[in-house]
Amino acid sequence: MENYPLLWRRTQPAKKAVGRPPRLTVDAVVAAAIRIADANGLEAASMARVAADLGVATMTLYTYVPSRADLVALMVDDVLLARQLTAAGESWRERVALFAARTRGMYLAHPWLTEVSLVRPPLGPGTMAEREFLIATMSLAGVPTAAINRAALAVTAYVYAFAREAGEDARLSRSSGQSTESWWHERGDFWENWFDVEAHPAMTALWNAGGFDDEGQTAFEYGLALILEGIAKSGIERSVE
């Protein structure tokens, strides 16, 4: 169950401290955990490691964040919120582009996010800001009311799939010390010695036609453009009804 008082702590009026002022804040604990996870992965951001980083006993940390699950939820919601998804006055396509760029940047900055499932996200300010931003964006696009949520979820799923892939690439490159480009280069002999052109005629024909050359639009840009054209079409159809 979500710890709503912690997730929504910044929206609650501050309580007057009784007795000795606390040494830490929840924000400081979460920031330390994110810093450790960014450098060494999610597993490294244990309660004991975070406490040591902050110079307190592990049991002291539990007075600020009662469990590791709570800590991870706070970490996730904080990095979601840090995207600052506000774009007043911009077109709906520009808003989608902003969401895509900042979500990819989030995964690159915090590769440990690939170790966390967002199927059941923390119900905090970060998650709610994202949903509000995308629903408002689809409304701005003129999408029929009944389809607004579906359109928002379609964009979300597509953007997150590619952003997560970028984060996984960053995480693997960091943990292995080898870039994905280098990994593929090491396997160059596969195409010469193991790839059967007769068993894969479609791939072979595309290769001979230059279809694998990465020029112009990337796969992400191509797919997003198709999705946005479909959304735009639904908006136009609504306007002529």
Backbone torsions as a table, in degrees:
resi	resn	phi	psi	omega
1	MET	NA	136.8	-178.6
2	GLU	-64.1	145.4	174.0
3	ASN	-93.3	83.8	-174.1
4	TYR	-61.5	-39.4	178.4
5	PRO	-58.6	-34.5	178.1
6	LEU	-77.1	-44.8	-179.2
7	LEU	-60.8	-38.0	-175.9
8	TRP	-106.0	26.8	-174.5
9	ARG	-60.4	-31.9	-176.1
10	ARG	-76.6	-13.8	-179.7
11	THR	-94.7	-6.7	-178.5
12	GLN	-95.8	144.6	176.7
13	PRO	-63.1	138.6	-178.3
14	ALA	-66.2	137.2	177.8
15	LYS	-86.0	142.8	177.2
16	LYS	-69.6	129.9	-178.8
17	ALA	-69.4	138.3	176.8
18	VAL	-109.9	127.0	-179.7
19	GLY	80.0	-149.0	-176.5
20	ARG	-65.9	133.7	178.2
21	PRO	-61.1	142.5	179.4
22	PRO	-64.0	147.6	-179.8
23	ARG	-73.1	-31.8	-174.2
24	LEU	-124.5	176.4	169.8
25	THR	-128.0	160.1	176.3
26	VAL	-59.5	-39.9	179.5
27	ASP	-58.8	-41.0	-179.9
28	ALA	-65.8	-38.9	178.8
29	VAL	-64.5	-46.2	-178.7
30	VAL	-65.7	-42.3	179.6
31	ALA	-61.2	-40.7	178.9
32	ALA	-65.1	-41.6	179.7
33	ALA	-63.9	-41.9	178.6
34	ILE	-64.0	-42.9	179.6
35	ARG	-59.8	-43.5	179.9
36	ILE	-67.2	-44.2	-179.6
37	ALA	-64.5	-38.7	178.0
38	ASP	-59.9	-37.7	-175.9
39	ALA	-84.8	-33.5	-169.7
40	ASN	-133.1	4.8	-179.8
41	GLY	97.0	162.8	-174.2
42	LEU	-63.7	-40.6	-178.0
43	GLU	-59.4	-33.7	-178.7
44	ALA	-66.3	-24.0	-177.5
45	ALA	-84.5	58.5	177.1
46	SER	-79.1	164.8	178.1
47	MET	-59.7	-40.9	-178.9
48	ALA	-65.0	-42.2	-178.3
49	ARG	-67.8	-41.3	179.5
50	VAL	-65.3	-42.6	178.9
51	ALA	-60.5	-44.5	179.5
52	ALA	-62.4	-39.9	179.7
53	ASP	-62.3	-33.6	-177.6
54	LEU	-92.3	-4.0	177.3
55	GLY	74.9	32.1	177.8
56	VAL	-129.2	165.8	175.9
57	ALA	-71.5	151.0	-179.1
58	THR	-57.2	-42.3	-179.3
59	MET	-63.2	-29.3	177.3
60	THR	-64.2	-37.7	-178.8
61	LEU	-61.4	-34.4	-178.5
62	TYR	-67.4	-14.4	176.0
63	THR	-78.1	-15.8	177.6
64	TYR	-100.1	-44.3	178.6
65	VAL	-129.8	113.0	-169.1
66	PRO	-70.7	-14.5	-179.8
67	SER	-156.3	162.6	177.0
68	ARG	-65.3	-37.6	178.3
69	ALA	-60.5	-41.3	176.4
70	ASP	-62.4	-41.2	-178.8
71	LEU	-62.3	-45.4	-179.8
72	VAL	-62.8	-42.4	178.7
73	ALA	-60.5	-41.3	178.7
74	LEU	-66.5	-39.4	177.8
75	MET	-61.2	-48.4	-178.3
76	VAL	-61.2	-48.3	-176.5
77	ASP	-65.9	-34.2	178.8
78	ASP	-65.6	-41.4	-179.4
79	VAL	-73.8	-29.3	173.8
80	LEU	-64.0	-44.6	-178.0
81	LEU	-68.3	-31.3	-176.7
82	ALA	-65.0	-13.4	177.1
83	ARG	-66.9	-20.0	178.8
84	GLN	51.6	64.4	-177.5
85	LEU	-80.3	78.5	174.0
86	THR	-132.5	132.6	-177.2
87	ALA	-151.6	57.7	-178.1
88	ALA	-62.0	132.9	174.7
89	GLY	87.3	-7.8	-179.6
90	GLU	-90.1	161.2	179.7
91	SER	-71.6	162.9	-177.5
92	TRP	-66.0	-32.8	177.2
93	ARG	-67.6	-39.0	177.5
94	GLU	-65.6	-34.7	177.9
95	ARG	-66.5	-41.3	177.2
96	VAL	-64.3	-41.6	178.4
97	ALA	-61.7	-39.0	177.3
98	LEU	-63.6	-45.8	178.5
99	PHE	-59.8	-44.2	-179.0
100	ALA	-64.3	-46.7	-177.6
101	ALA	-65.2	-42.8	-176.8
102	ARG	-75.1	-29.3	176.9
103	THR	-71.8	-40.7	176.1
104	ARG	-64.2	-43.0	178.0
105	GLY	-61.3	-35.7	178.6
106	MET	-62.1	-45.3	-180.0
107	TYR	-68.9	-34.4	177.7
108	LEU	-69.0	-37.5	179.5
109	ALA	-75.7	-28.0	-177.1
110	HIS	-131.2	70.9	-176.2
111	PRO	-58.6	-22.1	178.5
112	TRP	-62.1	-17.6	177.4
113	LEU	-59.7	-25.2	179.0
114	THR	-68.5	-14.0	178.3
115	GLU	-91.4	1.3	-177.4
116	VAL	-118.4	132.6	175.2
117	SER	-82.7	132.4	176.4
118	LEU	-106.6	16.5	175.1
119	VAL	-63.2	-36.4	175.6
120	ARG	-121.2	79.9	-171.9
121	PRO	-73.8	159.5	173.5
122	PRO	-65.2	133.9	-177.3
123	LEU	-87.2	67.8	-178.9
124	GLY	-117.7	-172.2	-178.1
125	PRO	-59.2	-35.8	-178.8
126	GLY	-64.9	-46.4	178.6
127	THR	-65.0	-45.0	-178.2
128	MET	-67.0	-35.5	178.4
129	ALA	-63.5	-39.8	178.6
130	GLU	-63.9	-48.0	-178.1
131	ARG	-63.2	-43.2	179.3
132	GLU	-61.0	-43.5	-178.0
133	PHE	-62.5	-45.8	-176.1
134	LEU	-74.8	-37.4	177.2
135	ILE	-65.2	-41.5	176.7
136	ALA	-63.8	-36.3	-179.9
137	THR	-66.1	-43.5	179.1
138	MET	-68.8	-31.8	175.0
139	SER	-65.5	-40.5	178.8
140	LEU	-64.1	-30.1	179.6
141	ALA	-75.1	-8.6	179.9
142	GLY	83.6	17.2	179.7
143	VAL	-64.8	137.8	177.4
144	PRO	-54.7	143.4	-174.8
145	THR	-52.0	-42.6	-177.2
146	ALA	-65.3	-19.7	-176.5
147	ALA	-108.0	-2.3	-175.4
148	ILE	-58.9	-48.4	-177.6
149	ASN	-65.5	-39.8	179.0
150	ARG	-63.2	-41.9	178.9
151	ALA	-63.6	-43.0	179.3
152	ALA	-62.7	-42.1	-179.9
153	LEU	-69.0	-34.2	177.7
154	ALA	-63.8	-45.1	177.5
155	VAL	-63.5	-44.1	-179.7
156	THR	-58.5	-50.1	-177.4
157	ALA	-61.3	-42.8	-178.1
158	TYR	-66.9	-48.1	-178.4
159	VAL	-63.3	-44.5	-178.2
160	TYR	-65.1	-35.3	179.5
161	ALA	-59.9	-46.3	-179.6
162	PHE	-75.1	-36.6	179.2
163	ALA	-65.1	-41.8	179.4
164	ARG	-64.1	-37.9	177.6
165	GLU	-62.4	-40.9	177.6
166	ALA	-63.9	-40.3	178.1
167	GLY	-66.0	-39.7	178.4
168	GLU	-65.2	-38.5	176.9
169	ASP	-60.8	-45.1	179.4
170	ALA	-63.7	-40.4	-178.7
171	ARG	-66.8	-44.0	179.6
172	LEU	-67.0	-40.2	179.3
173	SER	-62.8	-39.1	-179.4
174	ARG	-70.0	-45.0	-175.5
175	SER	-73.3	-31.3	-177.6
176	SER	-95.1	-18.4	-175.8
177	GLY	74.4	15.4	-178.1
178	GLN	-132.4	132.7	178.4
179	SER	-74.7	158.0	177.8
180	THR	-64.6	-36.2	177.1
181	GLU	-59.6	-42.8	177.9
182	SER	-65.9	-38.5	178.8
183	TRP	-59.4	-45.7	178.7
184	TRP	-67.0	-38.1	-179.8
185	HIS	-60.3	-38.6	179.2
186	GLU	-63.3	-22.0	-176.4
187	ARG	-102.7	21.1	-178.9
188	GLY	-60.3	-30.9	-178.1
189	ASP	-70.5	-15.5	179.4
190	PHE	-57.9	-43.2	-175.5
191	TRP	-68.7	-30.8	-179.5
192	GLU	-82.2	-37.9	-169.9
193	ASN	-107.0	-19.4	-173.7
194	TRP	-125.1	-26.2	-177.4
195	PHE	-73.0	125.2	-178.1
196	ASP	-97.6	107.4	-176.6
197	VAL	-65.8	-31.1	-178.7
198	GLU	-73.1	-29.9	179.5
199	ALA	-81.7	-14.4	-178.1
200	HIS	-130.7	63.9	-174.6
201	PRO	-65.2	-35.8	-179.0
202	ALA	-66.9	-44.2	177.8
203	MET	-63.2	-42.0	-178.5
204	THR	-64.8	-43.3	179.9
205	ALA	-63.8	-41.0	179.5
206	LEU	-65.7	-40.1	178.3
207	TRP	-61.6	-46.6	-178.6
208	ASN	-65.5	-25.8	179.7
209	ALA	-88.1	0.1	-179.6
210	GLY	80.1	18.0	-175.4
211	GLY	-73.1	-11.6	178.5
212	PHE	-97.2	0.7	177.7
213	ASP	-67.8	127.6	-177.5
214	ASP	-89.0	78.2	179.7
215	GLU	-124.4	152.3	179.5
216	GLY	72.1	-133.7	-178.4
217	GLN	-66.6	141.6	170.4
218	THR	-79.8	168.9	177.7
219	ALA	-59.4	-38.1	179.9
220	PHE	-64.2	-48.8	-178.7
221	GLU	-61.8	-40.8	-179.9
222	TYR	-61.9	-49.4	-178.4
223	GLY	-66.1	-41.7	-179.6
224	LEU	-64.5	-38.8	178.4
225	ALA	-60.8	-39.6	178.5
226	LEU	-65.1	-42.8	179.2
227	ILE	-62.5	-45.2	-177.7
228	LEU	-67.8	-32.8	176.5
229	GLU	-65.5	-39.1	177.2
230	GLY	-64.6	-41.3	178.3
231	ILE	-64.6	-44.0	179.1
232	ALA	-60.6	-40.1	-179.8
233	LYS	-63.5	-39.7	179.0
234	SER	-66.0	-33.5	177.8
235	GLY	-68.7	-39.8	178.8
236	ILE	-65.1	-43.3	-179.7
237	GLU	-61.2	-37.0	178.8
238	ARG	-65.9	-38.6	-175.7
239	SER	-69.4	-22.4	-178.1
240	VAL	-98.6	-2.4	178.9
241	GLU	-69.7	NA	NA
